[in-house]
């Protein structure tokens, strides 16, 4: 999706400088088209909480001097708070990130480092022409480094990723890095003028949707059909404001589907009470652009609206949400008849004993018909605008993902099934695009690391 990013280069330079600094010293405490299809638009999401962590310390008492009366044992000193994972990147579970490895970076202060290495394998039925029955790839090979204290902070996430999602063909990891967000998909500066206000500038996770961009952040290995309609990484500016203890608001001016054309506004408003959170999210283009790439589909000329509810109690998470997307008619950029989608999903995750957990996802999505004009103005032609499996198609999906994690190591399997309806020949599954069902089985094995690389 992107190749040019000055903020990436600056932040990555800082990151590399820190790693080779002779003053590196590990700590044990923590701180806070050109007509691309939805397959090309593999992307997403991040309504993420960007907050710091807290640290504590203490002392002891002398013994009594009189042997005649037995001394009352002194109360043991309270144990220091256990290190905790940082809130960025956001991980919804059931996977749990590790507390960071903290080191002294000289003039930059204390920096926190985490990372992940994971591999992915998948078998699928009714694959489309050009795809394979069995595939495998490096799903994550990433490191993220961040400064989480002071008024000027930063975050850099670099490495390899594979954004496999339901209903789309497999694409090799190196191809995705080249065609999507490059080797530094997320990098931003964070200004913190007050305890309740922050400003982010750079390459940011989107505010839109319930599923995030990278596999380890989500309940399931593959992202879903609703995620396919959303943007994932945006370039721009984001203002976050906490209002009291229950309300949080975010506002972003950005480039939408990684278009490098700053014509999008998006916002999020959430309210939390007890175990429940409800959020309203919206984003849309203010000025249509006739610009399309693998990372920038025609949905960049549209808008997205989400209503999300999350219930959390212990290890149980239930997250239903509704989504509406629209790509309006815009003849100036070749959209001769607009189209839209209406969809809903329920994501559920529950942890059990001894590191086992189970996650599931159900989705339904329906699209309307639309058309686009492609090619030369004099010799081009009008073609269907495909938001799903052909104009006017719909689909439902079911995904089940059992997981086992011990320390940083994890292994998870997955079974998914898609049933498409009202498809257009050539746009569905199978060698000829005529089949309406696709089952998949997948496995992901990896290691999330931080301070655990130094523990015995």
N, C-alpha and C positions, 0 to 999 in steps of 0.2 A: 503494500500500500504506500509507504513513503520512503523516500530516499534522502531528501534534503531536510535537515533539522538542526539549526545552529544551537538550539538549547540542548539537544542530545549530545552534540559534540563537546560542548562546554562541560556538561555534567559528567559525561563519560570520561573526559580528561581528568576531572577532579577525582573520579572514582579510581582510575588507574594510578594516579599520583599517590593516592592514599595507600594502595596496596603495596607499592614498592618503597614507601617511606621507611627509613631505618628506625623510626621511633614507634613502629607498630608494636603494640603490647596488648595481649589478650586480657580482658577483664572478666569478672564473674558476676557483675551486676548488670542491670538493664535500665534503659531509659525509654523514659518515654522515647467496438465498441462501437461498432463499439456500443454494444448493448449487453453489458454484463448481466448475469443472472444472479439470483439469490445465492447460488453456490459460490460465485465470485465474491459476494458481499459477506462472506463469513467474517464476523466481527464481534462485538459487545462490550461490557456493561459495568458499570460500577457506580451504585449508590454507596459510596464508601465513607466510613467514619474516620476522620483524620485527627486523632487525639494523641496525647503523650502518655507515658507511664510514670509511676511514682516510686521513690526509693526511701528506705528507712535504716536506722542504726541504734546502738545502746551500750550498758555498763554493769558493775557488780557491787556487792556489799561485804564489809569485813566480818569476821567471826567474833563472838563474844569472848571476853577475857576471863570470866569466872568459871572454873571447872566444877564448882559445887552444884550448879544448876545446868542440866543438859541444855545445850544450845538448840534453839529452834532453827531448823535448816532454812537457809535463805531461799526465797522464791527464785526459781531459775529464770535467767534472762529470756525475754521473749525472743523467739526465733525470727530472724529477718524474713521479710516477705519473699516468697518464692518468685523467681524470675518468671515473667509472663510474655507470651508472644505479642508483638506490636500489632496495631490494628490495620496497618498497611503492608502488603496488599490485603484486601478483604478476603477472608475465607469463611464461607457459610457453613462449612462442615459437610459431612462428618469428619473430614480430615482436619487435623489440628496442626498448626504451624509450631515451630520451635521458638523458644526465646532467642533473641539475637546474640551473636558474638559481638561484644563491644570492645573497641580498641581506641587508643589515643592517636589521633591523626594530627598532632602538633597544632598548628594555627587554626585548623578546622574544628578542634575540640574532639569530643567523643563521637564516634560514628558506629552505627549498628549494621551488621551484615547478616543476611540470610540467603538461602538458595534452595534449589530443587534440581534433582536429576531423575527423570522418569522415562520409561519406555512404554509403548502402546502397540497392541496387536488387535486385529479385527478380522472376522469372517462375516460375509454377508451373502444373502440370497438375492436373486433377481437384480444383479448389478447392471448398471447401464453400460452401453458399448464404450470401450476404452478404459473402463474401471476393472478392478480385479476382484476375484472371490475372496482372497486372503491378502492382507496388507499389514505392514508393521512400520514403526517410525519412532524416532526420538520425540516424545510428546512435550517434554520440558527439559531444558538445560539452561537454567537461569540463575543469576545472582542479583540481589537487590541490596543497595546500600543507602542508608539514610541518616540524616541528622535530625534529631527529634526534640532538641531543646533550643532556647533562645528565640529571638524575634525573627531571625532569618534561618530557615531550614531548607532542606532539599531532599529529593528522593530520585533515585536512578535505578531502573530495572532493565537488565541487559541479558541477551542470550538467545537461545533457540526456543521455538514453540510450534505446536501444531494445533490449529483451531478446528478440529473435526466436529461436524455437527450432523444431526439427522437429516436425511433427504438430500444430501450433497455427496458428490463423488470424493474419493480420497485424493488428496494432493500432498506431495512430498514436502517434508519440513523445510528444506532449503528453498523450494519454490515459494512456499508461503512467506518466508522471511523476505525474499526478494520482492514479491508482488504485493505484500501487505504493509507491515509497519516497520520493516527493517530490523537490524539487530538490537536496537534500543527502543522498544515499543512504548515505554513509559519513562518520562523524565520531567520533573518540574521543580521550580522554586516555590517555597511556601513562606509567605509573610504572615506573622502572627502579631498584629498590633495590640490585641487584647485577649483575655482568656476565652472569650466567646466568639471571636472573629478570626477568620483566616482567609488569605487570598492565594490562590494557586495560579501559576503561570507556566505553560509548557505543554507537553503531551500528556493528556489526562485520561483516566477511565471515564467513560460516558456516565451520565446520571440516569440513563434510561434502562428499564428492564429489570428483571429479577435474577438473571444469570450473568455471571461475569465472563471476562474474555478468556482466561486461561483455565485449563481443565482442573488443576488442583484447587482452584477457588470455589468450585461448584459441587453440588451433591452428586451429580452424574458425570461420567467421563465425557460423553458427547453432549454438546449443547443442543437445544431443542429448536423446533420450527419457529417459535415466536422470536427467539434470539436471532434467527436468520433475517428477520425484518428490521432489526435494530442496528444502530451504529455501535462501535466498540471502543475505539480510541479516537479522541478528538484533540485538535490543537487549538489552544486558546487560553482564556482566562476564566477562573471560577471563584466566586465569592461564597463563603460559607458563614452562616450566622446561627448561633444557638440563641433561642428566645426562652428564657426561663429553664426549667428542668425537663420540659416535655416536648417542646417544639423546636424543630431544626429546619432551616431553609437554605437552599443553594440556588445560585443563579450563574449561568455560564454563557459567554459569548464565544463561539467557536466555529470550526469549519465543517461541522456536520459529519458526513461520512468520509473524513480524512481527505477533503477535497483541496486543501490549501487555499480555499476561497472563504473568507470569513463572513458568512451570510446566515449563520444559524444562531438562534437563541434557545436556550433550554433552562428549565427550572424544576426544582423539587421542593415540596413542602411535606413534612412528616410530623405526626403527633403520636407520642408514646404514653401509654398508661398501663402500669403493671406489665403483664406479659404480652400485651398487644401493641402493635404499631400499624398505623395506616398511613400510606404515602400516596401523594398525587404528583405525577411527573408528566411533563410535556416538553416537546422540542420540535422546532420546525424551521424551514428555510424562509428567509425574507425576500430573497431575490433568486429566481431560477438561473441555473448555469448549464450550458450545453457542454458539460465536461464529465466524462465517464472513464473509469479505470477499474481494475480488479477490486480495489478498495473503495471505489466511489461509484456505486450503481445508480440507476435512475431514481431510486428512493431518496437520493440526496436532495431532490427537488420537492420533497413532500414534508409530512409532519407525522409525529408519533405521540400518542396519549396513553398513559398507563394509570391504573388504580391498583394498588398493591396492599395486601393485608398480611402481616406476619404475627404468628403466635409462637412464643418460645417459653417452654417450661422444662427446666432441666435439659436433658439431651434431646427432647422432642421439639422439632421445628415444623410448623405447618405454614405454607406460603402460597395462598391462592392469589391470582391476579388476572385482570382483564386488560386487553390491549386493542387499540384502534389505530390503524395507520392509513394514510391517504397520500396518493400521488396525484395532484390535481391536473386538469387539462392545461397545457402550456404549449401552444403551437410554436412559439418562438424557440423552444429548445427541443422540438420534435415530438412532444407528447400530445398526440391528436385526440385522444380520449383517456381521461384519467381513470384510475382504479384504486381500490382500497382493500383492506383486510379487517376482519373482526375476529378476535380470538380470545381464548381463556386457557389457563393452565393452573394446575395444583402441584406444588412440590412439597414432599414430606421427607423428613429424616428423623431417625430414632437410633440412639446409641444403646448398646447392651453391655454386658460384662465382658471382661478380658479383651477389650479392644475391638469387639465386633460391633457393626452398625449396619443399618439397612436404609437405603434411600429410594424413593420412587417419584416418578413424574408422569402426569397425564396432561395431554394437550388436545385442543380442538381449534382449528383455524379455517376460515372460509374467505375466499377472495372474489372480487368482482372482475368483470372483463374490461380491458383497456387496450389501446393501440398506440404504436409509436411509428414515426417515420425515420427510416435509417438510410444512409447513403447520400449520394450527391443530390442536391435539390431538384435537378432535372431528370436524373435517371434512378433515383432511389425508390423505395417502396414502403408501404405501410405494413407493419407486421404486428402480431399480437404482443401486448405487454404482459409478460409472465411474472407473476408474483409468487407462484407456488408450483403447481403441476399442470400448467396451462391456464388460460383465462377462465375465470369463473369456477375454478376447482376448489376443493376443500380437502381436509385430511384430519385424522386423529392419530395420536401416538401414545404408546405406553412404554415406560422405561423403568427397569428395576436394577439397582446397583448395590450389591452387598460389598462391605469393606471390612478389612482387618488392618489395624495399625498398632505397632508396638514401638514406642519411642519415635524416631524419625522415619522408620521403615513402614511402608504401606503396600498393600496389594488389594486391588478391587476388580471385581468382574462386573459385567453388564450384559443384560439382554434388552433389546429394544425392538419395537414393531411399529411400522407405519402402515396405515390403510388410507389410500387416497381415493377420492370420489370426484365424479364429473371431470375427469382428466381429459386432456387433449392428446391424441395419438402423437407419440414422439417426445412427450414431456414427462412421462411417468417412469416406471422402472422396467428392467429387462433390456435385452439387446436392442429391441425395437421401440422401447419407451411405451409399451402397451400394458405392462403388468401394473396392478394397483396395490400390491403389497410388497413390503421389504422387511424381512427380519435381519437382525444383526446381533452378533455376539462379540464382546470386546473384553480386554483385560489391560490393566495399567499397573505397573510395578515401579516403585520409586522410593526416594529418600528425601525428606525435608530436613534441611540442616540449618544450624545456628550455633548456639553455645554447646550443643550436644557433640560437636566434633572434637571437643576437648575433654569431655567427661569420660571417666573410665567405667 
